């Protein structure tokens, strides 16, 4: 199955092409250009280099969050459009699941932490079991101090929040705080594609019209709208 995978949950993101479980090509870029400026160019570039036609795609996979509200809307919108135009199935992949999948065979629990702004992180906890990362918690949005209170024993942190909160995790957890290498801390379009491939094979696809981002809290625009309604 030929799959296009899209990852736009964080500042770093991009696309990947997979032929079954094999990653044919992957494009990621960690700069402050918006995904709307670079995503379709990345997809076109991958298709051109691989020699694939857009019409040869048989499935789509997209990271649906939690993560950047703007980034997720862009990625989901692109996949919805392609799904409707091409008439192919879509797999909705939770971002934290795909992030944990970047560390297979981990001997310790893996804690995914993405910067949620406003003094919070998006987080969950995973362990390696039966050939896959198994999730132990629900998806959370909480202060990093509250996250540390939930953790016991050695844990490996992965995600963009490690760069800014690694010192806090170390101070709170001591030697129990372990960190993924810098090159393995960000979401991978290839991992999104791999999890999406498994979902599609299992028949767990999402209709394009029903595809929505996974938000753990209201956006700033929604909060402003609610405040305006209360005032009026």
C-alpha positions as CSV (number, residue, x, y, z in Angstrom):
1,X,0.0,0.0,0.0
2,X,1.4,3.4,-1.1
3,X,0.8,5.9,1.7
4,X,1.5,9.6,2.1
5,X,2.0,10.6,5.7
6,X,1.8,14.2,7.0
7,X,3.1,15.5,10.3
8,X,2.5,19.2,11.3
9,X,2.0,19.0,15.0
10,X,5.0,21.0,15.9
11,X,7.3,23.6,14.4
12,X,9.3,20.7,12.9
13,X,7.3,18.7,10.5
14,X,7.0,17.4,7.0
15,X,5.9,14.4,5.0
16,X,6.8,10.9,4.2
17,X,6.0,8.3,1.5
18,X,5.7,4.6,2.5
19,X,5.3,1.5,0.4
20,X,3.8,-0.8,3.0
21,X,6.2,-0.7,5.9
22,X,9.1,0.6,3.9
23,X,9.8,4.4,4.1
24,X,10.5,5.4,0.5
25,X,11.3,9.0,1.4
26,X,10.9,11.4,4.3
27,X,11.1,15.2,4.4
28,X,11.4,17.2,7.6
29,X,12.3,20.8,8.3
30,X,12.7,22.5,11.7
31,X,12.5,26.2,10.9
32,X,10.0,29.0,11.7
33,X,8.4,29.0,8.3
34,X,4.7,28.0,8.6
35,X,3.6,24.6,7.3
36,X,1.3,26.3,4.8
37,X,4.4,27.7,3.1
38,X,6.3,24.4,2.8
39,X,4.1,21.4,3.2
40,X,2.7,21.0,-0.4
41,X,6.2,21.8,-1.8
42,X,7.6,19.0,0.4
43,X,4.9,16.6,-0.9
44,X,5.5,17.5,-4.5
45,X,9.3,17.1,-4.0
46,X,8.9,13.6,-2.5
47,X,6.6,12.5,-5.2
48,X,8.9,13.8,-7.9
49,X,12.0,12.1,-6.4
50,X,10.2,8.8,-5.8
51,X,8.8,8.7,-9.3
52,X,5.3,8.3,-7.9
53,X,2.2,10.0,-9.2
54,X,-0.3,11.6,-6.8
55,X,-3.0,9.3,-8.2
56,X,-0.9,6.2,-7.3
57,X,-1.4,6.8,-3.6
58,X,-3.6,4.3,-1.9
59,X,-3.9,5.7,1.6
60,X,-3.2,8.8,3.7
61,X,-2.0,9.2,7.3
62,X,-1.9,12.4,9.3
63,X,-0.9,13.3,12.8
64,X,-4.0,14.8,14.4
65,X,-2.6,16.1,17.7
66,X,-2.4,17.2,20.3
67,X,0.0,19.9,19.2
68,X,0.1,23.3,17.5
69,X,-3.4,24.4,16.7
70,X,-2.4,26.1,13.5
71,X,-0.1,23.3,12.4
72,X,-2.7,20.7,13.0
73,X,-5.4,22.6,11.1
74,X,-3.0,22.8,8.1
75,X,-2.1,19.2,8.1
76,X,-5.6,17.9,8.6
77,X,-7.0,20.3,5.9
78,X,-4.4,19.1,3.3
79,X,-5.2,15.4,4.0
80,X,-9.0,16.0,4.0
81,X,-8.7,17.6,0.6
82,X,-6.5,14.9,-0.8
83,X,-8.7,12.2,0.6
84,X,-11.8,13.7,-1.0
85,X,-10.1,14.3,-4.3
86,X,-8.4,10.9,-4.6
87,X,-11.1,8.8,-2.9
88,X,-8.6,6.9,-0.7
89,X,-8.8,6.0,3.0
90,X,-7.3,8.1,5.8
91,X,-5.7,7.1,9.1
92,X,-5.8,9.6,12.0
93,X,-2.7,9.1,14.1
94,X,-2.4,10.6,17.6
95,X,0.8,12.7,17.7
96,X,1.9,11.4,21.0
97,X,1.6,7.8,19.8
98,X,3.8,8.5,16.8
99,X,6.3,10.4,19.0
100,X,6.6,7.4,21.3
101,X,7.1,5.1,18.3
102,X,10.4,6.9,17.6
103,X,11.9,5.0,20.5
104,X,11.2,1.3,19.9
105,X,12.6,-1.3,22.3
106,X,13.1,1.2,25.1
107,X,14.0,-0.5,28.3
108,X,12.3,2.2,30.4
109,X,8.9,3.9,30.1
110,X,8.8,6.7,27.5
111,X,7.2,10.0,28.4
112,X,6.2,12.1,25.4
113,X,6.2,15.9,26.2
114,X,5.2,18.6,23.7
115,X,5.2,22.3,24.5
116,X,1.5,23.3,24.9
117,X,2.3,26.9,25.8
118,X,0.6,28.7,28.7
119,X,2.9,26.8,31.2
120,X,1.7,23.4,30.2
121,X,2.8,20.3,28.2
122,X,0.9,17.7,26.2
123,X,2.0,14.4,27.6
124,X,1.4,10.6,27.9
125,X,3.4,7.6,29.1
126,X,4.3,4.5,27.1
127,X,6.1,1.2,27.5
128,X,7.4,-1.3,24.9
129,X,5.4,-4.5,24.8
130,X,4.7,-7.2,22.2
131,X,6.4,-5.4,19.4
132,X,4.8,-1.9,19.8
133,X,4.7,1.1,22.2
134,X,1.7,0.6,24.5
135,X,0.1,3.7,26.1
136,X,-0.4,3.7,29.9
137,X,-2.1,7.1,30.4
138,X,-4.7,9.1,28.7
139,X,-3.5,12.1,26.6
140,X,-2.9,15.0,29.1
141,X,-2.5,18.8,29.1
142,X,-0.9,19.7,32.4
143,X,1.8,21.8,34.1
144,X,5.3,20.1,33.9
145,X,5.5,20.0,37.7
146,X,2.3,18.0,37.8
147,X,3.6,15.7,35.2
148,X,6.7,15.0,37.3
149,X,4.5,14.1,40.3
150,X,2.9,11.3,38.3
151,X,6.3,9.7,37.4
152,X,8.1,7.1,39.4
153,X,11.3,5.3,38.5
154,X,13.5,5.9,35.4
155,X,11.7,7.4,32.4
156,X,12.9,8.6,29.0
157,X,11.6,11.9,27.9
158,X,11.0,12.6,24.2
159,X,9.5,15.7,22.5
160,X,10.2,19.3,21.9
161,X,9.6,20.3,25.5
162,X,12.8,18.5,26.5
163,X,14.8,21.4,25.1
164,X,13.2,23.9,27.5
165,X,12.2,21.7,30.4
166,X,15.0,19.2,30.6
167,X,16.5,21.1,33.6
168,X,13.2,21.0,35.5
169,X,12.8,17.3,34.8
170,X,16.3,16.6,36.0
171,X,15.8,18.7,39.2
172,X,12.6,17.0,40.1
173,X,13.5,13.4,39.1
174,X,17.3,13.3,39.4
175,X,18.9,10.4,37.7
176,X,15.5,8.9,36.9
177,X,15.1,11.5,34.2
178,X,16.6,10.2,30.9
179,X,16.5,12.1,27.6
180,X,16.2,10.8,24.0
181,X,19.1,12.0,21.8
182,X,18.4,15.4,20.2
183,X,18.0,13.9,16.8
184,X,15.2,11.6,18.0
185,X,13.1,14.1,20.0
186,X,10.7,15.4,17.4
187,X,7.7,13.8,15.7
188,X,8.6,11.8,12.6
189,X,6.4,11.7,9.4
190,X,7.8,8.2,8.8
191,X,6.5,7.0,12.2
192,X,3.1,8.6,11.5
193,X,3.1,6.7,8.2
194,X,4.0,3.4,9.9
195,X,1.2,3.7,12.5
196,X,-1.2,4.9,9.8
197,X,-0.4,1.8,7.7
198,X,-1.2,-0.5,10.6
199,X,-4.5,1.4,11.2
200,X,-5.5,1.1,7.6
201,X,-4.7,-2.6,7.4
202,X,-6.9,-3.1,10.5
203,X,-9.7,-1.3,8.8
204,X,-9.5,1.7,11.2
205,X,-9.9,4.5,8.7
206,X,-11.6,7.9,9.1
207,X,-13.9,9.5,6.6
208,X,-12.5,12.7,5.2
209,X,-15.6,14.6,6.2
210,X,-15.2,13.4,9.8
211,X,-11.4,14.0,10.1
212,X,-10.7,16.6,12.9
213,X,-7.7,17.5,15.0
214,X,-7.3,16.1,18.5
215,X,-7.4,19.2,20.8
216,X,-7.0,18.7,24.6
217,X,-8.1,22.3,25.3
218,X,-9.8,25.2,23.5
219,X,-7.8,27.3,21.1
220,X,-7.2,31.0,22.0
221,X,-9.7,32.0,19.4
222,X,-12.4,29.8,21.0
223,X,-11.5,31.2,24.5
224,X,-11.9,34.7,23.1
225,X,-15.3,33.8,21.6
226,X,-16.5,32.3,24.9
227,X,-15.4,35.4,26.8
228,X,-17.2,37.6,24.3
229,X,-20.4,35.6,24.7
230,X,-20.1,36.0,28.5
231,X,-19.6,39.7,28.3
232,X,-22.6,40.1,25.9
